[in-house]
Amino acid sequence: MDELNEQQQQRLDKLQQLQNKGVRPFGTSFPTTHTLETILQTYSALPKEELEGTPISCKVAGRITAMRRFGKAAFAGLQEEGHRLQVYLKKDLLGDEAYELCQTLDLGDWIGVEGRLFRTKTDELTVEVKTFTFLTKGLRPLPEKWHGLTDIETRYRQRYVDLIANPTVLQVFRTRSRIVNTIRTFLTDRGFLEVETPMMHPIPGGATARPFVTHHNTLDVDLYLRVAPELYLKRLIVGGFRRVFEINRNFRNEGISTIHNPEFTMLEFYQAYADYHDLMELTEQLFHQLSIEVSGDATVDYQGQQINLAPPWARVSYLDSIVEIGKLDKAVLSDPDQAIKAANALKVSLPPKPSHIDMLVALFEEVVEPLLIQPTFITDFPIEISPLARKKESNPALTDRFELFIGGRELANGFSELNDPIDQRQRFEAQVALRDAGDEEAQFLDEDFVRALEYGMPPTAGEGIGIDRLVMLLTNQASIRDVILFPQLRPDHTS
């Protein structure tokens, strides 16, 4: 029997001891008077004399993360939501029977205690326990050296252990919740209505991405997990809603990396009577407010880079950026031979039989994106890669579209929406041709969406913001897996 199993057996033996004594090792409710956080916030500054002069009683609960025994007394560390507080278990105060139960306590057990606050000789705020209650017996020991657990695979696969071992991780996800709540307040204060749209689509649309396919048995039809809610949200604008948003889960059947997870969270919002310039200003305001909320400052530290989120931000057109930021010869923009020559020189990966626009996209990703550290709106995308965006009136080869880049990666995509149903049908048909030619990420023709546009959609601007990448930025996390509680991983064949 290996060491782990021996420890588990010891815990099972203690479980039996508790049951033999009539103690329920998996308790029910335990009303508390304080959380550990409130105890620390309220009383951590009180001196020893004040605690002794005005006794403060409390009833708290938590997981045991430390234990020191001294014969007739013991100190235990309780942890709750990343906060830790010491408790003092003394035989003379608890009584023989209750103190005997303390011998069955292990790291990882949950207990509730009631007592008064005092300071030890080392001045540590502590609860002197009068009574304690078993809440849950932990049957599996915490991993060896679990304090500061560092094995990445274990942290992601067993997030519950990661949260116990690394309180800073718990704080990241509390911050994530604050970010999402701030976004909701920001938009609702500006007249946006939060809505919910389907997650299973008969036709995938709203983004250039490969979808996941499932099957509905009763209807006997294939359905697709949504790659984006865009086409449904725009249907709502057609129906008469003026401003709508959705914080939604999207699914894209693509690779897994530090910035990609097949299941991710997106904010999408649509505003009637607006254009993409309006949304760029709104985005600047939103990010600036989020930065103030999270860090108290307009500047955030991201992976060693000081990024200033105070508006206004730089704006550079897509094609100009290849020349001005990427430092390539202007000839690549008009001459496919020059474009492929530049791509080959940079050893840029290209699809088979690449078009000129394919080469420009690859060059942009190679020479421009990594340099966009400070907030930058890249605008006026070519029409070939913007099937849902409105044509620029001054240049129909381009669109009224922007992407926001910060820290060398895309965080948002927005545009003045295409509301011409004839143009939209032609764009969809061009996408279908690409799909027929083998492009699995090209979009489908959605007849119902075209029909909706034929009823008339007012001039509208829409935008999507990647919540996971935004949280990465604001919490200084290098990998998307560090801001998703349960990221998708390759199968573990060792367990």
Solvent accessible surface area in square Angstrom, and as a share of the most:
residue,aa,sasa,rsa
1,M,163,0.73
2,D,85,0.44
3,E,121,0.54
4,L,79,0.39
5,N,69,0.35
6,E,83,0.37
7,Q,65,0.29
8,Q,40,0.18
9,Q,80,0.36
10,Q,108,0.48
11,R,18,0.07
12,L,77,0.38
13,D,67,0.35
14,K,46,0.20
15,L,24,0.12
16,Q,95,0.42
17,Q,82,0.37
18,L,0,0.00
19,Q,90,0.40
20,N,111,0.57
21,K,97,0.41
22,G,67,0.64
23,V,32,0.19
24,R,158,0.57
25,P,10,0.06
26,F,103,0.43
27,G,27,0.26
28,T,105,0.61
29,S,96,0.62
30,F,38,0.16
31,P,97,0.61
32,T,63,0.37
33,T,89,0.52
34,H,43,0.19
35,T,63,0.36
36,L,1,0.00
37,E,43,0.19
38,T,55,0.32
39,I,0,0.00
40,L,46,0.23
41,Q,132,0.58
42,T,83,0.48
43,Y,35,0.13
44,S,58,0.37
45,A,95,0.74
46,L,40,0.20
47,P,66,0.42
48,K,83,0.35
49,E,122,0.55
50,E,86,0.39
51,L,0,0.00
52,E,96,0.43
53,G,64,0.61
54,T,91,0.53
55,P,90,0.57
56,I,28,0.14
57,S,80,0.52
58,C,3,0.02
59,K,50,0.21
60,V,0,0.00
61,A,15,0.12
62,G,0,0.00
63,R,46,0.17
64,I,0,0.00
65,T,5,0.03
66,A,49,0.38
67,M,40,0.18
68,R,125,0.46
69,R,102,0.37
70,F,114,0.48
71,G,66,0.63
72,K,139,0.59
73,A,16,0.12
74,A,1,0.01
75,F,38,0.16
76,A,2,0.01
77,G,13,0.13
78,L,0,0.00
79,Q,11,0.05
80,E,45,0.20
81,E,101,0.45
82,G,18,0.17
83,H,44,0.20
84,R,97,0.35
85,L,5,0.02
86,Q,17,0.07
87,V,0,0.00
88,Y,37,0.14
89,L,0,0.00
90,K,70,0.30
91,K,60,0.26
92,D,117,0.61
93,L,74,0.37
94,L,20,0.10
95,G,30,0.29
96,D,100,0.52
97,E,138,0.62
98,A,31,0.24
99,Y,10,0.04
100,E,92,0.41
101,L,25,0.13
102,C,1,0.01
103,Q,79,0.35
104,T,4,0.03
105,L,1,0.01
106,D,24,0.13
107,L,61,0.30
108,G,4,0.04
109,D,0,0.00
110,W,86,0.30
111,I,0,0.00
112,G,0,0.00
113,V,1,0.01
114,E,77,0.34
115,G,2,0.02
116,R,69,0.25
117,L,0,0.00
118,F,31,0.13
119,R,22,0.08
120,T,18,0.11
121,K,205,0.87
122,T,116,0.67
123,D,86,0.45
124,E,82,0.37
125,L,13,0.06
126,T,0,0.00
127,V,0,0.00
128,E,31,0.14
129,V,0,0.00
130,K,110,0.47
131,T,79,0.46
132,F,27,0.11
133,T,61,0.36
134,F,9,0.04
135,L,26,0.13
136,T,52,0.30
137,K,3,0.01
138,G,15,0.15
139,L,62,0.31
140,R,157,0.57
141,P,14,0.09
142,L,26,0.13
143,P,43,0.27
144,E,153,0.69
145,K,170,0.72
146,W,13,0.04
147,H,100,0.44
148,G,39,0.38
149,L,19,0.09
150,T,109,0.63
151,D,77,0.40
152,I,86,0.43
153,E,79,0.35
154,T,35,0.21
155,R,38,0.14
156,Y,12,0.05
157,R,78,0.28
158,Q,71,0.31
159,R,1,0.00
160,Y,130,0.49
161,V,13,0.08
162,D,0,0.00
163,L,44,0.22
164,I,19,0.10
165,A,3,0.03
166,N,20,0.10
167,P,33,0.21
168,T,103,0.60
169,V,13,0.08
170,L,30,0.15
171,Q,83,0.37
172,V,18,0.10
173,F,23,0.10
174,R,80,0.29
175,T,17,0.10
176,R,35,0.13
177,S,59,0.38
178,R,98,0.36
179,I,0,0.00
180,V,22,0.12
181,N,83,0.43
182,T,17,0.10
183,I,0,0.00
184,R,84,0.31
185,T,72,0.42
186,F,2,0.01
187,L,0,0.00
188,T,67,0.39
189,D,108,0.56
190,R,83,0.30
191,G,54,0.52
192,F,7,0.03
193,L,87,0.43
194,E,70,0.31
195,V,22,0.13
196,E,164,0.74
197,T,18,0.10
198,P,60,0.38
199,M,83,0.37
200,M,95,0.43
201,H,4,0.02
202,P,85,0.53
203,I,59,0.30
204,P,6,0.04
205,G,5,0.05
206,G,8,0.07
207,A,18,0.14
208,T,72,0.42
209,A,10,0.07
210,R,109,0.40
211,P,13,0.08
212,F,62,0.26
213,V,90,0.52
214,T,50,0.29
215,H,88,0.39
216,H,64,0.29
217,N,129,0.66
218,T,121,0.70
219,L,117,0.58
220,D,105,0.54
221,V,64,0.37
222,D,78,0.41
223,L,20,0.10
224,Y,39,0.15
225,L,49,0.24
226,R,6,0.02
227,V,1,0.01
228,A,1,0.01
229,P,0,0.00
230,E,11,0.05
231,L,7,0.03
232,Y,48,0.18
233,L,0,0.00
234,K,0,0.00
235,R,45,0.16
236,L,49,0.24
237,I,2,0.01
238,V,33,0.19
239,G,69,0.66
240,G,62,0.60
241,F,89,0.37
242,R,148,0.54
243,R,64,0.23
244,V,0,0.00
245,F,0,0.00
246,E,8,0.04
247,I,32,0.16
248,N,4,0.02
249,R,78,0.29
250,N,0,0.00
251,F,27,0.11
252,R,44,0.16
253,N,59,0.30
254,E,62,0.28
255,G,55,0.52
256,I,58,0.30
257,S,46,0.29
258,T,78,0.45
259,I,44,0.23
260,H,63,0.28
261,N,6,0.03
262,P,15,0.09
263,E,66,0.30
264,F,24,0.10
265,T,10,0.06
266,M,27,0.12
267,L,0,0.00
268,E,9,0.04
269,F,2,0.01
270,Y,2,0.01
271,Q,25,0.11
272,A,4,0.03
273,Y,141,0.54
274,A,9,0.07
275,D,57,0.30
276,Y,10,0.04
277,H,87,0.39
278,D,63,0.33
279,L,0,0.00
280,M,1,0.00
281,E,90,0.40
282,L,22,0.11
283,T,0,0.00
284,E,9,0.04
285,Q,84,0.37
286,L,2,0.01
287,F,1,0.00
288,H,58,0.26
289,Q,72,0.32
290,L,0,0.00
291,S,0,0.00
292,I,78,0.39
293,E,76,0.34
294,V,33,0.19
295,S,62,0.40
296,G,56,0.54
297,D,72,0.38
298,A,19,0.15
299,T,47,0.27
300,V,9,0.05
301,D,67,0.35
302,Y,14,0.05
303,Q,92,0.41
304,G,72,0.70
305,Q,87,0.38
306,Q,111,0.49
307,I,0,0.00
308,N,77,0.39
309,L,0,0.00
310,A,34,0.26
311,P,53,0.33
312,P,122,0.77
313,W,17,0.06
314,A,56,0.43
315,R,96,0.35
316,V,28,0.16
317,S,26,0.17
318,Y,4,0.01
319,L,44,0.22
320,D,66,0.34
321,S,0,0.00
322,I,0,0.00
323,V,39,0.23
324,E,99,0.45
325,I,40,0.20
326,G,11,0.11
327,K,161,0.68
328,L,30,0.15
329,D,97,0.50
330,K,147,0.62
331,A,36,0.28
332,V,4,0.02
333,L,33,0.17
334,S,91,0.59
335,D,52,0.27
336,P,63,0.39
337,D,102,0.53
338,Q,67,0.30
339,A,0,0.00
340,I,64,0.33
341,K,134,0.57
342,A,18,0.14
343,A,0,0.00
344,N,97,0.50
345,A,82,0.64
346,L,71,0.35
347,K,187,0.79
348,V,19,0.11
349,S,104,0.67
350,L,43,0.21
351,P,62,0.39
352,P,127,0.80
353,K,196,0.83
354,P,35,0.22
355,S,52,0.34
356,H,44,0.20
357,I,28,0.14
358,D,52,0.27
359,M,8,0.04
360,L,8,0.04
361,V,37,0.21
362,A,12,0.10
363,L,0,0.00
364,F,5,0.02
365,E,93,0.42
366,E,82,0.37
367,V,21,0.12
368,V,0,0.00
369,E,41,0.18
370,P,72,0.46
371,L,107,0.53
372,L,5,0.03
373,I,43,0.22
374,Q,81,0.36
375,P,6,0.04
376,T,11,0.06
377,F,0,0.00
378,I,0,0.00
379,T,12,0.07
380,D,23,0.12
381,F,5,0.02
382,P,6,0.04
383,I,34,0.17
384,E,98,0.44
385,I,54,0.28
386,S,3,0.02
387,P,13,0.08
388,L,6,0.03
389,A,0,0.00
390,R,85,0.31
391,K,75,0.32
392,K,34,0.14
393,E,155,0.69
394,S,97,0.63
395,N,61,0.31
396,P,84,0.53
397,A,59,0.45
398,L,26,0.13
399,T,0,0.00
400,D,22,0.12
401,R,22,0.08
402,F,0,0.00
403,E,19,0.09
404,L,0,0.00
405,F,1,0.00
406,I,2,0.01
407,G,18,0.18
408,G,19,0.18
409,R,46,0.17
410,E,55,0.25
411,L,6,0.03
412,A,1,0.01
413,N,43,0.22
414,G,0,0.00
415,F,18,0.08
416,S,6,0.04
417,E,3,0.01
418,L,5,0.02
419,N,30,0.15
420,D,63,0.33
421,P,30,0.19
422,I,123,0.62
423,D,16,0.08
424,Q,0,0.00
425,R,78,0.28
426,Q,106,0.47
427,R,19,0.07
428,F,1,0.00
429,E,84,0.37
430,A,58,0.45
431,Q,12,0.05
432,V,46,0.26
433,A,60,0.46
434,L,85,0.42
435,R,59,0.21
436,D,114,0.59
437,A,90,0.69
438,G,55,0.53
439,D,57,0.30
440,E,88,0.39
441,E,76,0.34
442,A,2,0.02
443,Q,6,0.03
444,F,53,0.22
445,L,47,0.23
446,D,9,0.05
447,E,79,0.36
448,D,59,0.31
449,F,0,0.00
450,V,1,0.00
451,R,127,0.46
452,A,14,0.11
453,L,2,0.01
454,E,109,0.49
455,Y,177,0.67
456,G,41,0.39
457,M,9,0.04
458,P,37,0.23
459,P,85,0.53
460,T,3,0.02
461,A,0,0.00
462,G,2,0.02
463,E,3,0.01
464,G,10,0.10
465,I,0,0.00
466,G,14,0.13
467,I,0,0.00
468,D,3,0.01
469,R,41,0.15
470,L,0,0.00
471,V,0,0.00
472,M,0,0.00
473,L,7,0.04
474,L,14,0.07
475,T,23,0.14
476,N,61,0.31
477,Q,40,0.18
478,A,53,0.41
479,S,15,0.10
480,I,4,0.02
481,R,55,0.20
482,D,23,0.12
483,V,0,0.00
484,I,11,0.05
485,L,73,0.36
486,F,140,0.58
487,P,11,0.07
488,Q,99,0.44
489,L,24,0.12
490,R,189,0.69
491,P,103,0.65
492,D,54,0.28
493,H,164,0.73
494,T,128,0.74
495,S,129,0.83
